[in-house]
Amino acid sequence: MDLFPIWKRYVRAVEQEFARAGFPDASYSVARDDEHRGSCVAAWRWAVGTPLVNAQEWPEGLTLTWSSAGRWTYSVLDDHGLENTLVLPVPALAAPSAISALLPALMDGRHGQLPASEERWEHAGLLESWVESAALHGDDKYDAADQTAEEEAESFLRWQEQLDGEAAVAPEPGAGPSQDGGEPAGLTRYRVLAMRTDEAHPGAATLTNYTYARSAEEALAKVRRENERPGGLYGEQGLYRVVEVTEEGPAGEVLRQEAARRTFVDLVMNAARAETSQDVTGMPNPEMFGVLCDFFTRAIVFAGQFGFPSGSDPDDDQMHTSDPSRALSRLLLQHLTYHELDLVEAAPSWPLLEGRHIADRAHDDGQEEGSEASPELIEQVLAVCEPHYAAVTGTSAAQWDKELSRELVGLALRTVRLGERKAYPQALEEYLIENRARLEKLWRIYGPAGVFPQGVYHLVEMPESFVLCERIDNAPMWLTGVWGRECESETPLERLQEAWLYGTSGSDGR
């Protein structure tokens, strides 16, 4: 039995779901897997510059891959520029809606916040039974069980083709106009929107068609069959591209509102980029710029999806960012510069910690808040941290880079207030004991033997990561600002933040 046509049905269902959910801009391919007879490999690629794809997180674009012989995967570049393949937290034959649900977080680069799902495609059981039959009987075409499975598969494909409108659809009993002469009984009214692909084409920029069908797939096939031909509204194939198929009614209205939101965000981002010069002056420190990006992400880009920590979502103190928010932040800074206004931190200059500003003042010994910690304190903190790390990970001091540990612990201690530094080793000891279960989960999932390739979360493989976790919980903005000024790349800390805040809680679905 050749399973390739059957696998293609699943790939097609996913492609249709992406179009329905508003992610139609991927280049899409499906092919046989030469290494596994009858297997299928499909890939969706969103290029750099595609709306909603975070160019900073995906400098080479985003590629999503599915293999009938494997799982749903995507690729990331580690800190050494090497490509690593990561597995999505969904089944091999996941429901198409489960894949589209994690695309917003994936496109924004929030790897630790991908919504996990165990929901499977409605026909997954059938496909698995045919795969089992093909593996059991091989090329024995005369085996009764194999013939039965093949007949079932052929019947399944014919039915799917009918639903797509690729073959004649026999009217069902009761189908036809309803008693009031309006909507045909048993059918739903769909709206199909197409956009012109060639600006030189004299036709309208957008075309909207309405049709009655049993499903969005059937509606799309019917409209294409009627219009994608010489003399039809779409003309020759390729002049127009269908970008939206929505059900008329309350559910369809919600989808249209989401599509309108995406269109508006794209318009705002492109306009901001066009207005912003390449040499914006008066750029604030990375921490303040991050606050601006977080504000625009919450207020405009994902309005209603992210609350504000000062209001409806007090537990979300994570700094969010996106391509549109960065474009708007740069444009705001340029506008302020034009009016000879500077965006500066008000004294005291350090961010809020436990409801109080950290004073930027000199102490009796001449030290200022944010200054370097003493070598003695760094050694004390390492002496507290290392036994806990060894107990959790099973590693030993011989495997650690002591010099790097001292450097990163020193960086973390700059975010501890001067008046609290003397008591910090004891406070850290209590914190590590209290969070032992989370630390064990962090190592189990994100360590070198976890579900991610070694090196992606490389800070987890260092004992000083335990100190950084404590600082992420108690001084996140201050730590982000210090790290941004002192380190070449913010990616390692961002990944540790995602893992610690979203990957170790009891409600993360793992």
N, C-alpha and C positions, 0 to 999 in steps of 0.2 A: 504494500500500500504506500503510495506517495503522499506523505503528510504535508508537503510544502504548501499546497493550496489551502489546507486547513489552517496552518499557522498564519497564512496571509490574512485570513478572516479576522484573527485576533489583532494583528497589526493594523488592519483597516479600521477596526472598531476604536482602537486607540487614536488613530489619526483623526477620525470623525469627532471624537471627544475633545481633542485639542482644538479643533476648529470651533466646536460648540462653546468651549470654555473661554475662547478669546486668545488662544496661542497659535495662530495660523502661520506665523512668520518663519517657521523652520524649513530648512531644506531637508527633504525626507527621502530615504532610500530603503529598499527591502531586497534581499538577495538570498540565494541558497548558501548554506554553510558547507563549504567543501570538506571540512574536517569531520562532519557528522552527516551521514546519508539521510536525506529527507528533512534536514533541519533548516531553520530559517534565522536570519540575522537582520534586524532593522535598526536604523539610526535616525535620530532627529538632531539637526544641528542649527543652533541659533548663532548667527555671526556677531562679531563685535559691532556695537552700534544698534543692535536690535532693541526696540523699546522694552523696558523693564529688566533687561539683562545688565547686571552691575559690571561695568567694564573694568573696574579696579579688581574685582574678584575673578573675572573671567577675561583676562587680557587676550586670550586666543579664541574666545567664543566658548559656548557651552554645547557639549555633545552628550546626548542621552542614547543609550544603547540597550537593546533587548535581544536576547538569544533564546531560542527554544531549547537549547542544550544547557542554558545557564540561568542567569538572573537579570534583573534590571540594574544597570550600572551607569556610572558617569565617571569622568576623569578629572583630576585636579593636579596642579603642579605643586610639588613640595618646595621647601625652602631652598633646595639645591637645584631647582629647575627640572627635576625628574617627574615624569608623568606617573601618577598612581591611580589605579582603578578602584572606586568605592562602590559598595552595594547599597541600593536604595532599600529603606525599611518596609518593603512590600513583598508579597509572594511573587513567584515566577510568572504566574498567570493572574496578576492583580487586576481588579476591576479598573477599567479605563478612568473612571472618576477618581479613583485613589491616586493614580499617577498625576492627573491634572491638579489635584488638591495640593500636592507638594511642590508644584512648579514655582509659585511665587517665592517661597522661602529659598528654593534651590537657585533660582535666577538672581536673587539678592545676595547669594553666597553664605546664607545662614545654615551651614552644614549641620550644626548641632540642634537645629530646630525643625528638621524635616518631619512632618506629621506621619507617624507610623500607622500602618493599616494592615489588617489581616483579610480584608474583603477581596474576594476572588471574582473573576469574570463569570458571568452567569453560565457560560458553556464550558468552563474549565474542566469539570468532571468528565464530560463527553470526550474532550480532546485527550485527556490522560488515559481514558479507557482505550482509545484507538492507538495511542502510542504504545501502551502495554501489549495490545494485540499484535502490532507490527513487530515489536521486539521479540515476541514469543514465536511467531510463525514465519518471520522473515519473508522470503520470496515464495512461500508455498501457497500459490494461488488456488490450489484445489482443496485447501483446508476449509471446512464448513464454517468454523468460527471466524477465520480471516475474511471469508466472503461476506459473512453477515456484517462484520465491522465495516468493511469497505462499502457495502450497500448503505449502511447507516450514515457514513461520512458523505457519500454522494448525495443522499437525500438532504442532509444538513446543508450542504453547499447550495443545492438548488433552492431550498427555502430561503437562505440568506440572500441569494441573487434576486429572488422575487421581492423580498423586503426592500432591497436597494433599487428596485425598478429596472433591473437589467434584463429581466425576462417578462413575459406577459403576466399580468396580475389578474387572476380570476376573481370576479366580484364575489364577496362573501354574502351569505344569506342576510338580507336586511340592509345591505349596502345600497347607497343611492341617496337621492335627496330626502331630507327629513320631511315630516308632515307639514311643516310651515314653509317649505320651499327654500329654506336657508342652508345651513350646514349639512353636508351629507352625513347620514347616520353612520356612526362608528369611525368617522374620520376627524382629524384635527386640522385646524387652519394654521399654516406656517408662513412666516415671512422670510424671504430669501434675499439677502443683500449682496450685490456684486460690485466690485470697484474696477475701474479701468486700469490696465497694466501699462499701457503705452500712452504717454502724455500727448503724443502727436496724433493719436486717433481722434477724429472729429466727434465721436459719440459722447454721451453724457458721462460725467465723472463717476456717478453711481447709478445703479439700476436696482429697483426693488420689485420683486415678484411675490405674489401670494398664491398658495396652492393648498389643496386638502390632501392629506396623506395619513398613513398609519404611524409614521415615525419621521424624525428629522432626516434620517438617511434616505428614506423613500422620497421625501419632499425635495431634497437636494438632487437626487437622480432624475426626478420628473422635470424639474425646472431646467436642468442641464440638457436633457434630451430634447426639450422643446425649443431651447434658445441657442445652444452651442452648435450652430450649423450655419452654412452660407445662407444669408437672408434672414437669419434669426437675430434676436436682440443682442446676443453675445457675439455674433459673427463667427469668424474662424476661431478655432480653439486657441486660447492664450490671450485674446484681446481683453477679456474680463476674468477676474478671479473672485469666486465666491468667498466672502469673508465672514458671513454671519448667517446662521439659520436658527430662527427662534420661534417658539410656539406662541401664538397669539393668546393673550390672557395675562393673569397676574404673574405667573412664572416667567413668561417671556418678557414682561416689563422689567422684572428684576435683572434679567440678563442684559437687556438694552441699557439699563442704568449703569451697570458695571462696564459695559463696552464704552458708554459715553464718558465714564470716569477715566478709563484708560486713554481714550482719545484726548481728553482734556489734559491729562498729565503729560502725554507725549508732546502736545502743542506747547505747553508751558516750558518743558525742558528744552525743546528745540529753539523756542524764542529766546530763552535765557542764554543758551549757548551762542546764538547769533549776536546777541547784544554785548556779551562779555569779551573784553580784550584778553589776549594771551598773557599780558604782563600786569595782572591786577596787583596794585600796591596796597599797603596797609593790611596785609594778611595777618590775622591774629595767631596766637599760638595754637598748636593742634587741638588742645583741649577745648578752647573757645570755638574753633571752627567746627569741632565735633558737636558742640551744643547747638549751633545753628543748623547743622545737617539733621540732627535729631528732631529739632522743632519742625522743620519743613517736611520731614518724612512723616511725622505724626499728624501734622495739621493739614497737609495737602496731598502728598503722594498716596498715603494709606489712611486717609481720613475715615474715622469710624472704626478702623480695624485695630489701630493702636491708640490706647488712651494715654493720658499724661500722668506721670508719677506724682505731680502736684494736685491731681484731680481724681479722675475715675479709675486710674490704675496705679495705686501707690506702690505695688510690689514690683513694677517693671521699671527698674533703674538702669536697664541696659541701654547703651547708646546705639540708636538705629541710624542707618545711612542708606543712601541710594543715589543713583546717577542724577535723577531730577533734583533731589535735595541739595546735592553738591553744586549743581549748576545755579540753583536759586541762591545759595549762600554766597557764591562768588559774585553774582550779579548784585546782591545787596551790598556787599563790601565795596564794589565799584561805585555804586550809587552814593554811598556815604562819603567816599573819597571825593567824588565830584562836588558834593556840597560842603567839602572841607570839614567833615565830621570824622572822628576817629572812634572805633569801637575798642574800648580798653576795659580791662578789669578794674572794678572799683576796689579800693583798699578797704578791708584786707583782701589780699589777692588770691588766697587759696579757696577751693570750693567748699561747699557745705559738708560738715561731718557731724552726724548725730545732732542736726539742727543748729549748729553753731559754725560761724566762719573761723577758719584757722588764721590767727593773727600773723601778719607778716612783720614781725618785730624782732629785735635782737634781745637775747636773754643776757643774764648777768655775765655768762662766760663768753659772750660775743657771738654765739651761734644764732642762726636764724632758722625759722621753720623751713623744712625742705632741704636743710643742709645735710652733708654726708654724715653717716653714722660712724662711730668710733670702731676701729678694728676689734676691740674687746667685745663690743656689743654684737658685731657680726659673728664672731666665734661662739658667743653664748647662744645666739639664735640657731646657728648650725648644730650646736651640741644638743639643743632641744629637738630639732627637726629630724636629724639623721636616724636616731633609734626608731622613731615612728615610721619613717620611710622604709627602713630595712625590714621592719615587722610586716608592713603592708605588702611590699614588693618581693621580699626574699632576696634582694640584692645586698651587696656589701660595699664598704668604702673604697675597696680596690677598683670598683667599676665606675666610680664617680669622678667627674672633673672638678676637683676641689677649688681650683682657681676660678673657674666659671661660676661655681656655686657662691663663692665669696662676692663676686662681682654682682650677681643678680640679687642676692640677699641684701647687699648694700643698697642697690637701687630700690628694692621694696621698702627698706627701713627709712628711706627719705620721706615716705608717706606716713610715718608714725610721728605724732606730735612730740616735741621735745620733752614736754612734761610727762609723757606716757612711756618714754623709751626705757626707763629703768625697770618698770614693771612689765614690759612687753614680753620677755621670755616666759614668764609665768602665765601671762594671758594667752600666749601662743600654745603652751602646753595644755591648758584647759580647752582651748579651741580644737586642737587635734584629737584629744580624747573624745570630746563631744561629737565630732564629725567623722569618727573612725569608719563608720559604715559607708558614708559618701566617698571617702578617700579610697576605700577598697573597691568600690564600684567604678570610680574614676580609673584606677589602674586596670581593672578587669576589662573594661570596654575600650579605653583609649590608650592603654599601654602597648608595648611591642607585641604581645600575644593576643591583643584584642581584635575587634572587627575591622579596624582600619590599618592600612599599611604602615609599617614602621617608619617614623620620621614625619608623618603628617601632624601628629600632636607631640612633637619631640620634647616640649617642656615637661610633659608628664613623666618623661624618662629621667628627670633630674630631681634630686631631693628638695631643691629650693622651690619646686612647684608647690609644695605644701604651704610655704610662706606666702607665695603669690595667691593661692586660693583664699587664704585668710584676708589678704588685702583686697581681693576682688569682692569679698563679702562686705568689708567694712570701710574701704576707701576707694571705690571703683573709679570715680572720675579723676581723683588725684593720681592714682596709679596709671591711668591711661595717659594723662598729661605728661608725667615724668617719663614714662616709657617712650612716648612719641618724640620727646626731645633728646633722649639719650641713646635710643636704639635705631638701627638702620631700617628695620621692618617692623610694622605693627601686627603683621599676620600671626606670629607665634602667640602673642598675648591674646589676640582676638579669638583664636581657636581654643585656647585654654579657658577663656571666659565663657564661650559657648558650651564647652564640655562641662565645666563646673556648674554653671547656672542652670543649664537645660538638660544635661545628660546624666545627672546624678540624683535628681529628686525622685521621690517615691511615685510621682504621677507622670513620669515621662513615657510610659508605655513600654519600657524595656522589661 
